[in-house]
């Protein structure tokens, strides 16, 4: 292993990952890779809290607004793209920063993608029919029974994630979790993992404030522009889904805003669960992290 180091700056939503990563990148004179699977999409800016033009100008970012909501892009492709980019960046930088809220994408870069069983068409159809006939709740309840460990950390509002896990369970007769615990892939760089620590109430306050800030920045208008494409998986995202229900007349705007805040808090809790399962993370404050690398 060489002396190059990938520094992971993780944490729940609204924990200040972007600002902290930028401060650290300036300190180390390096660049940032995003591991936020929704900030990849160029049509989704306000609702994903993507770095602002000013922030993007301060430090070179990669994987921000690099694809369209109409593009097919998965975690395996991201792993390949990120490793290729890292091999180039490490030629000029001792350290590179990886930051974002998508734990699955961070894990892909650090550990590799687990080899999953091939899924028979009959199994895929079985899971698809379960969703079509009985909806999201049926997927949730089935996964809760078959793989409670993955249930604790998965985005339960994402039907594709639930379907994929159930397909593996049905096909293999084992849990999806068992396949996610395979041997780590070899990486020819060091990895240091940090997660930003906040008091829970303070984090909840930050989440609420961020939602209000997004609304002031024009989130409703952004969601309205994307409303015709709401069937796309990219838009199955907190902040947009709730406003689509508002546009459909299912709830009023005030209810949509409160649901965004609530669902974001739930998402943050699942992110914390995901991160805490990995003992390699060092939990620090933003200032504490910067202090570790000063000088």
PyMOL commands that set and color helices and strands:
alter all, ss='L'
color gray80, all
select helices_A, chain A and resi 17-28+53-58+75-89+103-111+121-146+148-151+159-172+176-179+200-217+219-229+233-235+241-247+253-276+286-293
alter helices_A, ss='H'
color red, helices_A
select strands_A, chain A and resi 5-10+32-34+61-62+95-99+190-196+281-284
alter strands_A, ss='S'
color yellow, strands_A
deselect
rebuild
show_as cartoon
